[in-house]
Amino acid sequence: MPKDEKGEKTMTTNALGWDNLFFSGSIVDLDINIWSARLSVRPADLGIEDTAAVREALGLGVVRLAPHKAFERLLAIRRAALKDVENSSFNFPFIRGARYVPESKVESLLAKLDKRQTEFFGAINDFSDRYQFIRAEMLPVIRKALLDAACENIEESITRIEAEYPKDIVSCFFFGWKIYGISGTKSATASEAITQETEQVKDVIREIVKQLRDEFSEKVSSIAKIIARGGKIPTTSIDSCREVLKRVKEMNVFGDAELTNQVRAFERILALDSVVGPDTNKVPGLAADLDKIQDVLKTSLDVAIANAEKNLTGLGNRRISM
């Protein structure tokens, strides 16, 4: 990527490509691993002959090497971290599990992930301290289960299961992430590659614009359904809508003007005293106003996507410090 006289990265391009997209954000790929604590049951554990037919027809389940409750804290931290990433990003369709994070959200997201990582490592240490107790507590439960299943070679099965407990339990857990971008095609003569790259970037832009609009439209639709049934709109529904509206406004990184207009229209509706009244289905024009919001979102989608592509291409010589 070229640099200016100050040693800063610059972008000059006429075609829409990865460089345009990654001047405005980064890919964040969160990687969290938690020991599965599971071992496949063998036919011999249940006194069944191990034949091709058995392997083809029977699913014999798993042996749990630790109870689910032992992982509750770790699982809660993983859910929170995934939620942090989800709230600050968009799906990136070309890399499984990766998310596109707008530049304005990267710093705050990394601060949250640092906090989650510290919590996760603390939970791992707690688990490690209790590991031998968990193992000693679980083995008698496994032994009884095998006895109840009429296992003929119980001692052999228990020996095999005991050997599957990791010696270094800490190494069975991981919490980390990668941050990166994708560089555009460098050869100006690679017209086919440039065309393919442009189409891929357009797919990402369409995905981002559509995803944000869909999130908003889903909330509008949920309120419209409540109104159609009549009755009071629950405070929890109003609060949920406002949470989504906050995210939509913060994540509207491509400047979707029509989305902004419809968010404001919905906010005005939510601010009406009559919306939380007992007979919302009798409020004149309320249902029609909600239908209009959804109709406008549908009919203006292609224009919004085209404008987003134009905005990215128009970044021109925007500078980012090395």
N, C-alpha and C positions, 0 to 999 in steps of 0.2 A: 504494500500500500504506500503511495507517495507521501513525502513529508514536506512541510513548508520550511521557511527560513528559520523558524523557531524550533524545529525538530518535532513538530506536532503532526499527527496523522491527518491527512486530508482526503477527501473523496471527490473525484470528478468522474462522473459517468453519465452516459445518456440512456443506457438500458437499465431497467429495473433488475437488480440482482441481490445476492446475499449481503454484499457490502452495505447496501442501503438499509436493509433490515437490521443488521447488527451494529450500525451506528446508533440505533435507537434502543438497543436492548441486548440481552445475552441469554444463552441457554443455561439453565440450571438443572443438573441431573442429580437428584437426591438418591443416596444409596444407604439403606438401613437393613441390616441383617440381624435377625434374632434366631437363636438356636431353636430348631423345630422340635427337639426332644421327642422324636417319633422314630419308630423302627418297624419295618414291615413284619407282619406275622407270617411265619413259614408254615407250610402244610404240616410238617412234623410237630410243630408246637401244638397242633390240635389233633394229633393222631391220624392225620390224613396222608395217604400216599401221594408223593409229589410226582404227578404225571402231567403230560402235556394237556390233557383234558381238564385237569384241575386248574392249571395255570390259565387256561383259556376261559373257563366258565365261572370260576369262583374268585370273588374278591374277599380276602381273608382279613382285611383291616390292618390296624396298626397297634403297636404297643406304645403307650405313653410313658416316657421316661421321667416326666415331671408333671405335676398337676397344672392345669390352666391358670389357677390363681397365682402361681409363682411368677407368672409373666405379666400380670395385670399392669404394674407400673411401667414396665418397658413398652408394652403395647400402647398404653395411654400416651406416652411421650412420642412414639412413632406416629400415632394418629394426629397429635397436635402439630408435629413437624410437617406432615403431609398437608394438613389444613393451612399452615402458614404459607407453604409454597403455592397451594391452589389459590389462595386469596390474593396472591401477588403476581399471578402469572396466567398464561394461556396455554392450552394444549399445543404441542409442537408435533405435527403428524408424521414427520420423517424420522424421528428417533423415539423408539418406544420408551415411555416413562419420562422423557425429558419435557421440560416446560420452558416457554419463552417468557422471560421476565423483562418488562420495560425498564429502561435505564433509571427512571425516577424511583423504581421500587427495589433495585438491586441492593443498595446499602442497608435499607431497613430490613429486608429479608435476611441478609447475611447476619445481621445482629440477632435476629430471632433464632436463626439456625445455630449460631454460636451458643446461645442460651440453652436450646434444646439438647445440643451435643453434650454440654456440661451436665445437664440433668441425666442424660442417658448413661454417661460414664459413671455417674454416681450410683445409678440403679444397677449397673453391671457389677460394681464393687459389692453392693449389698447382696446381689444374687450369688456372687462368688463366695461371699462369707457364709451363705446358707446352703451352698451346693451339696456338701457332704451330708448335711441333715436331710435335704430334699431327697437325695439318693437313698439314704438309709430308710426314709419313711416310705418311699415308693416301691422298693423291691418286695416287701412283704405283700403289698397290694397286688403286684404283678404275679407273684407266686400263687396267691389264692385264686386269681383269675384263671391261671393255667390249670390249677387243680380242678376248679369248677368246670373247665372245658375238657376235662379228662385227658390231659396231656400225658402221654406215655413216657416221654423222655424229659421229665420236668427239670432235672438237674442239668442236663445238657442245654436245655433252652435257657435256664437262668444264667448259666455260665456265659452263653453267647450274649445275652442281654446285658449282663454286667460289663462285659468287654466293650460294649458300645457306648458306655458313658465316657465322654471326652476327659482326658487328663488335664488339658489346658482349656478350661471352660470359657475363660475370658476371650480366647481367640475365636469363639463361635459367635461373637457379637461384633457388630460394626455400625458406625454412624459417620457418614461423610458425604461430601458432594463435590461435583465438578462444575466449573463455570467456564464456558467457552463460546466462541462464535464460529461462524462458517465463512470462509473467504470465497469471494467470487472467482469466476473464470478469469485467468490472467491473459490468455492469448486472444487478441482481438480478431484473429482469423478463425477461431473455433466457433463459427456461427451456430452450428448445431448445439454445441454445449451451452452457449449463451442463451439460445432460445429455450432450451430445457430448463436452465437455471431460472430464467424469467418466469416460466410457467409454474415452477415449484414455489417461488417466492409469492406469486399471485395466489397459489393455493393456501399458503400460510396466512396471508393477509385476509383472504376470504374467511378462513377458519376463525381468525381472531375477531373480525368485525361481526360475523354471524354469532359466535359464541356469546359475546357481550350482549348483543341484541336479544338472543334467545333467553338468557338469564333474566333480563328485564321483562321480556314478554311473558315469561312463565309466571312472574309475580302479578303482572297486570291481569292475566287470565285467571289466577287463583282468586283475586278480589272480584272479578266479574262473575265467577261462578257462585260465590257467596251471595252477591247481590241478587243474582237470578233466583236463588232459593228464597231470598227474603231473610229478614232478621238482622241481628247486630253482627258487625264484623269484629271478631275477637281482637283484643289489644295485642295478643301475641302475633297475629297475622300482620297487623300494622307495623309492629316492631321489626318483624322479619322483612317486610317490604323495604323499610328504611335502611336496614343493613345492606340489602342488595343494591339499593339506590346509591348508597355511599360507595360501594365497590365499583359500580358502573361508572360513576363520575370520576373516581380516582384512576380507573383503568382505561378510560377512553383516550388512549394514547395517540390514536390516529386522527383525532379531532372530528369525530362523527357528529356533525352539526345537528342532523335531524334526530339522532338519538338524544342529544342534549335537550332539544326542544320537547321531545316527548317525555323525558324524565321530569322536566319542569311541569309539564301538564299533569303528570301523574302525582307529583308532589302537591300541586294545588288541590287535586281531588282528595288526597289523604288528609289535607289540612282542614277540609270542610267538617263542621260539627255534625252535619247530617250523615256523614259516612259511618260514624260510630253510633248512630241512632238505632232504634228498634225496627224501623221499617225502611231499610235502605233501598229496597226494590221499588219504593214509591217516590223516591227522589227524582224529580223530572230531569231527563236527559243524562242521568249518571251512567246508565248502561251503554247508551249511545256514545258517550265520551270515551269510555273504556274500549269499546269496539273500534272507534276511530284511531286510537293510539296504536292498536295492533295492526289495523289496516295500513296505516302510514309506515309502520316498521317493515311490513312485507313489501309494499310497493316501492319503497325507497332504498332497498337493500343494495341493488346493483349500482346505484349512484354512489352510495356510501363507500362501497368497495373500490369503485373507480377513483373516488376522491382520495381514499387512503393510499392507493398506488401512486397517485399524482403527488401527494404530500411527501411520500418517501423518496420518490425520484427527484423531487425538488429540493432535497437537502443540500445538494450541490457541494460546496466546499466547507461544510460544517467541520469544525475542528474538535478533536478529542485529545487531551494531553496524554502523553506516553506514561 
